[in-house]
Amino acid sequence: MAGKNIYNNAVERIKAAILKSQYTAAKQVNAIQLSYRIYSRTTEERIAGTERVQRKKYT
């Protein structure tokens, strides 16, 4: 019986470690995706602003 408890304990610890690792990885990916969205939106706004300035120059 003691061997089975040690095995079950080890399995639970491994599962917990895997879940923690998956959570950490997902959190990091989400942070990177958010930073790309912010960068992309800022770049789009800069381009749109430049285009508006150029249109005003030539009209």
PDB file of N, CA, C, O and CB in Angstrom:
ATOM      1  N   MET A   1       0.798  -1.196   0.000  1.00  0.00           N
ATOM      2  CA  MET A   1       0.000   0.000   0.000  1.00  0.00           C
ATOM      3  C   MET A   1       0.848   1.270   0.000  1.00  0.00           C
ATOM      4  O   MET A   1       0.508   2.245  -0.672  1.00  0.00           O
ATOM      5  CB  MET A   1      -0.912  -0.007   1.182  1.00  0.00           C
ATOM      6  N   ALA A   2       1.947   1.262   0.751  1.00  0.00           N
ATOM      7  CA  ALA A   2       2.794   2.458   0.845  1.00  0.00           C
ATOM      8  C   ALA A   2       3.386   2.806  -0.517  1.00  0.00           C
ATOM      9  O   ALA A   2       3.521   3.979  -0.867  1.00  0.00           O
ATOM     10  CB  ALA A   2       3.924   2.245   1.875  1.00  0.00           C
ATOM     11  N   GLY A   3       3.737   1.772  -1.279  1.00  0.00           N
ATOM     12  CA  GLY A   3       4.294   2.009  -2.612  1.00  0.00           C
ATOM     13  C   GLY A   3       3.293   2.689  -3.531  1.00  0.00           C
ATOM     14  O   GLY A   3       3.656   3.542  -4.341  1.00  0.00           O
ATOM     15  N   LYS A   4       2.024   2.301  -3.399  1.00  0.00           N
ATOM     16  CA  LYS A   4       0.975   2.889  -4.226  1.00  0.00           C
ATOM     17  C   LYS A   4       0.773   4.357  -3.856  1.00  0.00           C
ATOM     18  O   LYS A   4       0.572   5.193  -4.737  1.00  0.00           O
ATOM     19  CB  LYS A   4      -0.345   2.107  -4.067  1.00  0.00           C
ATOM     20  N   ASN A   5       0.823   4.675  -2.577  1.00  0.00           N
ATOM     21  CA  ASN A   5       0.671   6.058  -2.138  1.00  0.00           C
ATOM     22  C   ASN A   5       1.824   6.922  -2.630  1.00  0.00           C
ATOM     23  O   ASN A   5       1.617   8.065  -3.037  1.00  0.00           O
ATOM     24  CB  ASN A   5       0.580   6.125  -0.617  1.00  0.00           C
ATOM     25  N   ILE A   6       3.022   6.387  -2.595  1.00  0.00           N
ATOM     26  CA  ILE A   6       4.189   7.131  -3.090  1.00  0.00           C
ATOM     27  C   ILE A   6       4.039   7.386  -4.585  1.00  0.00           C
ATOM     28  O   ILE A   6       4.335   8.478  -5.071  1.00  0.00           O
ATOM     29  CB  ILE A   6       5.507   6.356  -2.802  1.00  0.00           C
ATOM     30  N   TYR A   7       3.575   6.361  -5.311  1.00  0.00           N
ATOM     31  CA  TYR A   7       3.372   6.491  -6.754  1.00  0.00           C
ATOM     32  C   TYR A   7       2.306   7.554  -7.044  1.00  0.00           C
ATOM     33  O   TYR A   7       2.520   8.437  -7.875  1.00  0.00           O
ATOM     34  CB  TYR A   7       2.961   5.128  -7.371  1.00  0.00           C
ATOM     35  N   ASN A   8       1.166   7.468  -6.363  1.00  0.00           N
ATOM     36  CA  ASN A   8       0.079   8.428  -6.574  1.00  0.00           C
ATOM     37  C   ASN A   8       0.530   9.849  -6.235  1.00  0.00           C
ATOM     38  O   ASN A   8       0.185  10.801  -6.934  1.00  0.00           O
ATOM     39  CB  ASN A   8      -1.147   8.046  -5.726  1.00  0.00           C
ATOM     40  N   ASN A   9       1.296   9.979  -5.168  1.00  0.00           N
ATOM     41  CA  ASN A   9       1.814  11.290  -4.785  1.00  0.00           C
ATOM     42  C   ASN A   9       2.727  11.840  -5.885  1.00  0.00           C
ATOM     43  O   ASN A   9       2.652  13.018  -6.235  1.00  0.00           O
ATOM     44  CB  ASN A   9       2.578  11.203  -3.442  1.00  0.00           C
ATOM     45  N   ALA A  10       3.574  10.987  -6.414  1.00  0.00           N
ATOM     46  CA  ALA A  10       4.482  11.411  -7.489  1.00  0.00           C
ATOM     47  C   ALA A  10       3.695  11.821  -8.725  1.00  0.00           C
ATOM     48  O   ALA A  10       4.019  12.826  -9.358  1.00  0.00           O
ATOM     49  CB  ALA A  10       5.471  10.282  -7.842  1.00  0.00           C
ATOM     50  N   VAL A  11       2.675  11.064  -9.072  1.00  0.00           N
ATOM     51  CA  VAL A  11       1.848  11.382 -10.241  1.00  0.00           C
ATOM     52  C   VAL A  11       1.170  12.741 -10.040  1.00  0.00           C
ATOM     53  O   VAL A  11       1.159  13.564 -10.955  1.00  0.00           O
ATOM     54  CB  VAL A  11       0.781  10.270 -10.485  1.00  0.00           C
ATOM     55  N   GLU A  12       0.611  12.982  -8.865  1.00  0.00           N
ATOM     56  CA  GLU A  12      -0.056  14.256  -8.587  1.00  0.00           C
ATOM     57  C   GLU A  12       0.926  15.427  -8.655  1.00  0.00           C
ATOM     58  O   GLU A  12       0.581  16.497  -9.156  1.00  0.00           O
ATOM     59  CB  GLU A  12      -0.725  14.214  -7.208  1.00  0.00           C
ATOM     60  N   ARG A  13       2.139  15.229  -8.154  1.00  0.00           N
ATOM     61  CA  ARG A  13       3.147  16.290  -8.201  1.00  0.00           C
ATOM     62  C   ARG A  13       3.555  16.589  -9.645  1.00  0.00           C
ATOM     63  O   ARG A  13       3.758  17.746 -10.012  1.00  0.00           O
ATOM     64  CB  ARG A  13       4.383  15.896  -7.370  1.00  0.00           C
ATOM     65  N   ILE A  14       3.673  15.546 -10.454  1.00  0.00           N
ATOM     66  CA  ILE A  14       4.028  15.731 -11.869  1.00  0.00           C
ATOM     67  C   ILE A  14       2.903  16.460 -12.594  1.00  0.00           C
ATOM     68  O   ILE A  14       3.160  17.372 -13.380  1.00  0.00           O
ATOM     69  CB  ILE A  14       4.316  14.366 -12.552  1.00  0.00           C
ATOM     70  N   LYS A  15       1.645  16.057 -12.333  1.00  0.00           N
ATOM     71  CA  LYS A  15       0.500  16.737 -12.950  1.00  0.00           C
ATOM     72  C   LYS A  15       0.486  18.213 -12.572  1.00  0.00           C
ATOM     73  O   LYS A  15       0.280  19.076 -13.426  1.00  0.00           O
ATOM     74  CB  LYS A  15      -0.824  16.067 -12.524  1.00  0.00           C
ATOM     75  N   ALA A  16       0.703  18.499 -11.299  1.00  0.00           N
ATOM     76  CA  ALA A  16       0.700  19.890 -10.832  1.00  0.00           C
ATOM     77  C   ALA A  16       1.807  20.689 -11.502  1.00  0.00           C
ATOM     78  O   ALA A  16       1.601  21.845 -11.871  1.00  0.00           O
ATOM     79  CB  ALA A  16       0.860  19.949  -9.304  1.00  0.00           C
ATOM     80  N   ALA A  17       2.976  20.087 -11.663  1.00  0.00           N
ATOM     81  CA  ALA A  17       4.098  20.774 -12.310  1.00  0.00           C
ATOM     82  C   ALA A  17       3.786  21.055 -13.776  1.00  0.00           C
ATOM     83  O   ALA A  17       4.114  22.125 -14.289  1.00  0.00           O
ATOM     84  CB  ALA A  17       5.385  19.936 -12.194  1.00  0.00           C
ATOM     85  N   ILE A  18       3.155  20.099 -14.449  1.00  0.00           N
ATOM     86  CA  ILE A  18       2.796  20.289 -15.857  1.00  0.00           C
ATOM     87  C   ILE A  18       1.770  21.406 -15.992  1.00  0.00           C
ATOM     88  O   ILE A  18       1.908  22.273 -16.855  1.00  0.00           O
ATOM     89  CB  ILE A  18       2.244  18.979 -16.462  1.00  0.00           C
ATOM     90  N   LEU A  19       0.743  21.393 -15.147  1.00  0.00           N
ATOM     91  CA  LEU A  19      -0.285  22.433 -15.207  1.00  0.00           C
ATOM     92  C   LEU A  19       0.306  23.811 -14.934  1.00  0.00           C
ATOM     93  O   LEU A  19      -0.048  24.784 -15.600  1.00  0.00           O
ATOM     94  CB  LEU A  19      -1.401  22.135 -14.206  1.00  0.00           C
ATOM     95  N   LYS A  20       1.197  23.895 -13.964  1.00  0.00           N
ATOM     96  CA  LYS A  20       1.832  25.172 -13.645  1.00  0.00           C
ATOM     97  C   LYS A  20       2.658  25.664 -14.834  1.00  0.00           C
ATOM     98  O   LYS A  20       2.639  26.850 -15.165  1.00  0.00           O
ATOM     99  CB  LYS A  20       2.723  25.037 -12.390  1.00  0.00           C
ATOM    100  N   SER A  21       3.378  24.745 -15.467  1.00  0.00           N
ATOM    101  CA  SER A  21       4.198  25.092 -16.625  1.00  0.00           C
ATOM    102  C   SER A  21       3.329  25.565 -17.791  1.00  0.00           C
ATOM    103  O   SER A  21       3.671  26.538 -18.464  1.00  0.00           O
ATOM    104  CB  SER A  21       5.050  23.890 -17.054  1.00  0.00           C
ATOM    105  N   GLN A  22       2.209  24.882 -18.031  1.00  0.00           N
ATOM    106  CA  GLN A  22       1.298  25.276 -19.106  1.00  0.00           C
ATOM    107  C   GLN A  22       0.707  26.659 -18.831  1.00  0.00           C
ATOM    108  O   GLN A  22       0.587  27.481 -19.740  1.00  0.00           O
ATOM    109  CB  GLN A  22       0.171  24.236 -19.268  1.00  0.00           C
ATOM    110  N   TYR A  23       0.341  26.908 -17.580  1.00  0.00           N
ATOM    111  CA  TYR A  23      -0.213  28.205 -17.205  1.00  0.00           C
ATOM    112  C   TYR A  23       0.808  29.310 -17.444  1.00  0.00           C
ATOM    113  O   TYR A  23       0.482  30.358 -18.002  1.00  0.00           O
ATOM    114  CB  TYR A  23      -0.658  28.199 -15.734  1.00  0.00           C
ATOM    115  N   THR A  24       2.037  29.071 -17.020  1.00  0.00           N
ATOM    116  CA  THR A  24       3.095  30.067 -17.200  1.00  0.00           C
ATOM    117  C   THR A  24       3.344  30.333 -18.680  1.00  0.00           C
ATOM    118  O   THR A  24       3.491  31.485 -19.087  1.00  0.00           O
ATOM    119  CB  THR A  24       4.394  29.603 -16.521  1.00  0.00           C
ATOM    120  N   ALA A  25       3.391  29.283 -19.481  1.00  0.00           N
ATOM    121  CA  ALA A  25       3.616  29.451 -20.921  1.00  0.00           C
ATOM    122  C   ALA A  25       2.477  30.235 -21.560  1.00  0.00           C
ATOM    123  O   ALA A  25       2.716  31.130 -22.370  1.00  0.00           O
ATOM    124  CB  ALA A  25       3.764  28.082 -21.607  1.00  0.00           C
ATOM    125  N   ALA A  26       1.240  29.903 -21.200  1.00  0.00           N
ATOM    126  CA  ALA A  26       0.084  30.613 -21.772  1.00  0.00           C
ATOM    127  C   ALA A  26       0.102  32.084 -21.372  1.00  0.00           C
ATOM    128  O   ALA A  26      -0.216  32.954 -22.183  1.00  0.00           O
ATOM    129  CB  ALA A  26      -1.238  29.956 -21.316  1.00  0.00           C
ATOM    130  N   LYS A  27       0.469  32.361 -20.137  1.00  0.00           N
ATOM    131  CA  LYS A  27       0.542  33.741 -19.658  1.00  0.00           C
ATOM    132  C   LYS A  27       1.590  34.534 -20.443  1.00  0.00           C
ATOM    133  O   LYS A  27       1.360  35.690 -20.800  1.00  0.00           O
ATOM    134  CB  LYS A  27       0.871  33.771 -18.151  1.00  0.00           C
ATOM    135  N   GLN A  28       2.724  33.919 -20.707  1.00  0.00           N
ATOM    136  CA  GLN A  28       3.781  34.595 -21.462  1.00  0.00           C
ATOM    137  C   GLN A  28       3.359  34.834 -22.912  1.00  0.00           C
ATOM    138  O   GLN A  28       3.621  35.900 -23.470  1.00  0.00           O
ATOM    139  CB  GLN A  28       5.074  33.770 -21.421  1.00  0.00           C
ATOM    140  N   VAL A  29       2.712  33.853 -23.512  1.00  0.00           N
ATOM    141  CA  VAL A  29       2.249  34.006 -24.895  1.00  0.00           C
ATOM    142  C   VAL A  29       1.218  35.125 -24.968  1.00  0.00           C
ATOM    143  O   VAL A  29       1.261  35.947 -25.883  1.00  0.00           O
ATOM    144  CB  VAL A  29       1.647  32.676 -25.432  1.00  0.00           C
ATOM    145  N   ASN A  30       0.292  35.167 -24.014  1.00  0.00           N
ATOM    146  CA  ASN A  30      -0.714  36.229 -23.999  1.00  0.00           C
ATOM    147  C   ASN A  30      -0.065  37.600 -23.882  1.00  0.00           C
ATOM    148  O   ASN A  30      -0.496  38.547 -24.540  1.00  0.00           O
ATOM    149  CB  ASN A  30      -1.696  36.016 -22.847  1.00  0.00           C
ATOM    150  N   ALA A  31       0.958  37.717 -23.059  1.00  0.00           N
ATOM    151  CA  ALA A  31       1.644  39.005 -22.901  1.00  0.00           C
ATOM    152  C   ALA A  31       2.314  39.423 -24.207  1.00  0.00           C
ATOM    153  O   ALA A  31       2.276  40.596 -24.580  1.00  0.00           O
ATOM    154  CB  ALA A  31       2.690  38.928 -21.769  1.00  0.00           C
ATOM    155  N   ILE A  32       2.922  38.474 -24.895  1.00  0.00           N
ATOM    156  CA  ILE A  32       3.579  38.779 -26.172  1.00  0.00           C
ATOM    157  C   ILE A  32       2.545  39.185 -27.217  1.00  0.00           C
ATOM    158  O   ILE A  32       2.747  40.155 -27.947  1.00  0.00           O
ATOM    159  CB  ILE A  32       4.394  37.562 -26.672  1.00  0.00           C
ATOM    160  N   GLN A  33       1.429  38.443 -27.291  1.00  0.00           N
ATOM    161  CA  GLN A  33       0.389  38.783 -28.263  1.00  0.00           C
ATOM    162  C   GLN A  33      -0.185  40.168 -27.989  1.00  0.00           C
ATOM    163  O   GLN A  33      -0.445  40.926 -28.923  1.00  0.00           O
ATOM    164  CB  GLN A  33      -0.730  37.736 -28.237  1.00  0.00           C
ATOM    165  N   LEU A  34      -0.381  40.499 -26.733  1.00  0.00           N
ATOM    166  CA  LEU A  34      -0.895  41.818 -26.384  1.00  0.00           C
ATOM    167  C   LEU A  34       0.081  42.905 -26.796  1.00  0.00           C
ATOM    168  O   LEU A  34      -0.331  43.947 -27.305  1.00  0.00           O
ATOM    169  CB  LEU A  34      -1.179  41.904 -24.887  1.00  0.00           C
ATOM    170  N   SER A  35       1.379  42.674 -26.580  1.00  0.00           N
ATOM    171  CA  SER A  35       2.359  43.686 -26.969  1.00  0.00           C
ATOM    172  C   SER A  35       2.393  43.856 -28.491  1.00  0.00           C
ATOM    173  O   SER A  35       2.595  44.970 -28.976  1.00  0.00           O
ATOM    174  CB  SER A  35       3.757  43.307 -26.444  1.00  0.00           C
ATOM    175  N   TYR A  36       2.200  42.777 -29.249  1.00  0.00           N
ATOM    176  CA  TYR A  36       2.143  42.890 -30.708  1.00  0.00           C
ATOM    177  C   TYR A  36       0.932  43.703 -31.141  1.00  0.00           C
ATOM    178  O   TYR A  36       1.022  44.523 -32.055  1.00  0.00           O
ATOM    179  CB  TYR A  36       2.103  41.498 -31.356  1.00  0.00           C
ATOM    180  N   ARG A  37      -0.203  43.475 -30.483  1.00  0.00           N
ATOM    181  CA  ARG A  37      -1.411  44.230 -30.829  1.00  0.00           C
ATOM    182  C   ARG A  37      -1.220  45.710 -30.553  1.00  0.00           C
ATOM    183  O   ARG A  37      -1.600  46.552 -31.367  1.00  0.00           O
ATOM    184  CB  ARG A  37      -2.621  43.703 -30.048  1.00  0.00           C
ATOM    185  N   ILE A  38      -0.637  46.028 -29.415  1.00  0.00           N
ATOM    186  CA  ILE A  38      -0.408  47.429 -29.068  1.00  0.00           C
ATOM    187  C   ILE A  38       0.555  48.059 -30.066  1.00  0.00           C
ATOM    188  O   ILE A  38       0.322  49.173 -30.534  1.00  0.00           O
ATOM    189  CB  ILE A  38       0.144  47.556 -27.630  1.00  0.00           C
ATOM    190  N   TYR A  39       1.640  47.352 -30.396  1.00  0.00           N
ATOM    191  CA  TYR A  39       2.613  47.860 -31.365  1.00  0.00           C
ATOM    192  C   TYR A  39       1.958  48.055 -32.725  1.00  0.00           C
ATOM    193  O   TYR A  39       2.173  49.073 -33.382  1.00  0.00           O
ATOM    194  CB  TYR A  39       3.812  46.902 -31.485  1.00  0.00           C
ATOM    195  N   SER A  40       1.154  47.075 -33.147  1.00  0.00           N
ATOM    196  CA  SER A  40       0.500  47.144 -34.450  1.00  0.00           C
ATOM    197  C   SER A  40      -0.470  48.319 -34.501  1.00  0.00           C
ATOM    198  O   SER A  40      -0.504  49.057 -35.486  1.00  0.00           O
ATOM    199  CB  SER A  40      -0.236  45.830 -34.753  1.00  0.00           C
ATOM    200  N   ARG A  41      -1.254  48.492 -33.447  1.00  0.00           N
ATOM    201  CA  ARG A  41      -2.222  49.591 -33.419  1.00  0.00           C
ATOM    202  C   ARG A  41      -1.499  50.929 -33.456  1.00  0.00           C
ATOM    203  O   ARG A  41      -1.929  51.842 -34.161  1.00  0.00           O
ATOM    204  CB  ARG A  41      -3.117  49.500 -32.166  1.00  0.00           C
ATOM    205  N   THR A  42      -0.417  51.058 -32.713  1.00  0.00           N
ATOM    206  CA  THR A  42       0.351  52.303 -32.697  1.00  0.00           C
ATOM    207  C   THR A  42       0.931  52.586 -34.078  1.00  0.00           C
ATOM    208  O   THR A  42       0.901  53.723 -34.548  1.00  0.00           O
ATOM    209  CB  THR A  42       1.477  52.234 -31.647  1.00  0.00           C
ATOM    210  N   THR A  43       1.453  51.564 -34.718  1.00  0.00           N
ATOM    211  CA  THR A  43       2.017  51.725 -36.059  1.00  0.00           C
ATOM    212  C   THR A  43       0.933  52.133 -37.053  1.00  0.00           C
ATOM    213  O   THR A  43       1.151  53.016 -37.883  1.00  0.00           O
ATOM    214  CB  THR A  43       2.698  50.421 -36.521  1.00  0.00           C
ATOM    215  N   GLU A  44      -0.226  51.500 -36.972  1.00  0.00           N
ATOM    216  CA  GLU A  44      -1.325  51.850 -37.873  1.00  0.00           C
ATOM    217  C   GLU A  44      -1.749  53.300 -37.661  1.00  0.00           C
ATOM    218  O   GLU A  44      -2.036  54.008 -38.626  1.00  0.00           O
ATOM    219  CB  GLU A  44      -2.524  50.905 -37.658  1.00  0.00           C
ATOM    220  N   GLU A  45      -1.792  53.744 -36.410  1.00  0.00           N
ATOM    221  CA  GLU A  45      -2.176  55.126 -36.125  1.00  0.00           C
ATOM    222  C   GLU A  45      -1.140  56.097 -36.680  1.00  0.00           C
ATOM    223  O   GLU A  45      -1.498  57.151 -37.204  1.00  0.00           O
ATOM    224  CB  GLU A  45      -2.346  55.337 -34.611  1.00  0.00           C
ATOM    225  N   ARG A  46       0.144  55.750 -36.569  1.00  0.00           N
ATOM    226  CA  ARG A  46       1.198  56.609 -37.119  1.00  0.00           C
ATOM    227  C   ARG A  46       1.076  56.714 -38.631  1.00  0.00           C
ATOM    228  O   ARG A  46       1.201  57.800 -39.197  1.00  0.00           O
ATOM    229  CB  ARG A  46       2.585  56.072 -36.738  1.00  0.00           C
ATOM    230  N   ILE A  47       0.832  55.584 -39.282  1.00  0.00           N
ATOM    231  CA  ILE A  47       0.700  55.574 -40.743  1.00  0.00           C
ATOM    232  C   ILE A  47      -0.517  56.393 -41.154  1.00  0.00           C
ATOM    233  O   ILE A  47      -0.446  57.194 -42.085  1.00  0.00           O
ATOM    234  CB  ILE A  47       0.584  54.121 -41.282  1.00  0.00           C
ATOM    235  N   ALA A  48      -1.633  56.191 -40.459  1.00  0.00           N
ATOM    236  CA  ALA A  48      -2.849  56.935 -40.792  1.00  0.00           C
ATOM    237  C   ALA A  48      -2.623  58.432 -40.594  1.00  0.00           C
ATOM    238  O   ALA A  48      -3.083  59.236 -41.405  1.00  0.00           O
ATOM    239  CB  ALA A  48      -4.038  56.452 -39.930  1.00  0.00           C
ATOM    240  N   GLY A  49      -1.925  58.812 -39.533  1.00  0.00           N
ATOM    241  CA  GLY A  49      -1.630  60.228 -39.284  1.00  0.00           C
ATOM    242  C   GLY A  49      -0.746  60.808 -40.365  1.00  0.00           C
ATOM    243  O   GLY A  49      -0.965  61.942 -40.792  1.00  0.00           O
ATOM    244  N   THR A  50       0.244  60.064 -40.818  1.00  0.00           N
ATOM    245  CA  THR A  50       1.140  60.510 -41.886  1.00  0.00           C
ATOM    246  C   THR A  50       0.366  60.690 -43.183  1.00  0.00           C
ATOM    247  O   THR A  50       0.587  61.656 -43.913  1.00  0.00           O
ATOM    248  CB  THR A  50       2.293  59.506 -42.086  1.00  0.00           C
ATOM    249  N   GLU A  51      -0.536  59.765 -43.468  1.00  0.00           N
ATOM    250  CA  GLU A  51      -1.339  59.876 -44.691  1.00  0.00           C
ATOM    251  C   GLU A  51      -2.241  61.106 -44.644  1.00  0.00           C
ATOM    252  O   GLU A  51      -2.430  61.774 -45.661  1.00  0.00           O
ATOM    253  CB  GLU A  51      -2.188  58.608 -44.893  1.00  0.00           C
ATOM    254  N   ARG A  52      -2.802  61.412 -43.469  1.00  0.00           N
ATOM    255  CA  ARG A  52      -3.649  62.603 -43.349  1.00  0.00           C
ATOM    256  C   ARG A  52      -2.835  63.866 -43.583  1.00  0.00           C
ATOM    257  O   ARG A  52      -3.295  64.792 -44.251  1.00  0.00           O
ATOM    258  CB  ARG A  52      -4.319  62.655 -41.966  1.00  0.00           C
ATOM    259  N   VAL A  53      -1.621  63.905 -43.030  1.00  0.00           N
ATOM    260  CA  VAL A  53      -0.753  65.076 -43.214  1.00  0.00           C
ATOM    261  C   VAL A  53      -0.396  65.231 -44.689  1.00  0.00           C
ATOM    262  O   VAL A  53      -0.409  66.343 -45.217  1.00  0.00           O
ATOM    263  CB  VAL A  53       0.537  64.950 -42.356  1.00  0.00           C
ATOM    264  N   GLN A  54      -0.078  64.127 -45.355  1.00  0.00           N
ATOM    265  CA  GLN A  54       0.281  64.183 -46.770  1.00  0.00           C
ATOM    266  C   GLN A  54      -0.895  64.656 -47.617  1.00  0.00           C
ATOM    267  O   GLN A  54      -0.700  65.428 -48.556  1.00  0.00           O
ATOM    268  CB  GLN A  54       0.758  62.813 -47.253  1.00  0.00           C
ATOM    269  N   ARG A  55      -2.100  64.216 -47.308  1.00  0.00           N
ATOM    270  CA  ARG A  55      -3.281  64.647 -48.063  1.00  0.00           C
ATOM    271  C   ARG A  55      -3.508  66.154 -47.888  1.00  0.00           C
ATOM    272  O   ARG A  55      -3.879  66.846 -48.836  1.00  0.00           O
ATOM    273  CB  ARG A  55      -4.536  63.857 -47.607  1.00  0.00           C
ATOM    274  N   LYS A  56      -3.283  66.651 -46.671  1.00  0.00           N
ATOM    275  CA  LYS A  56      -3.466  68.087 -46.429  1.00  0.00           C
ATOM    276  C   LYS A  56      -2.437  68.917 -47.204  1.00  0.00           C
ATOM    277  O   LYS A  56      -2.744  70.017 -47.664  1.00  0.00           O
ATOM    278  CB  LYS A  56      -3.359  68.390 -44.922  1.00  0.00           C
ATOM    279  N   LYS A  57      -1.225  68.391 -47.347  1.00  0.00           N
ATOM    280  CA  LYS A  57      -0.173  69.117 -48.071  1.00  0.00           C
ATOM    281  C   LYS A  57      -0.558  69.328 -49.535  1.00  0.00           C
ATOM    282  O   LYS A  57      -0.333  70.398 -50.102  1.00  0.00           O
ATOM    283  CB  LYS A  57       1.163  68.355 -47.982  1.00  0.00           C
ATOM    284  N   TYR A  58      -1.137  68.299 -50.128  1.00  0.00           N
ATOM    285  CA  TYR A  58      -1.369  68.322 -51.567  1.00  0.00           C
ATOM    286  C   TYR A  58      -2.763  68.808 -51.953  1.00  0.00           C
ATOM    287  O   TYR A  58      -3.081  68.861 -53.141  1.00  0.00           O
ATOM    288  CB  TYR A  58      -1.149  66.956 -52.128  1.00  0.00           C
ATOM    289  N   THR A  59      -3.592  69.158 -50.991  1.00  0.00           N
ATOM    290  CA  THR A  59      -4.922  69.634 -51.365  1.00  0.00           C
ATOM    291  C   THR A  59      -5.037  71.122 -51.200  1.00  0.00           C
ATOM    292  O   THR A  59      -6.093  71.693 -51.470  1.00  0.00           O
ATOM    293  CB  THR A  59      -5.985  68.948 -50.545  1.00  0.00           C
TER     294      THR A  59
END
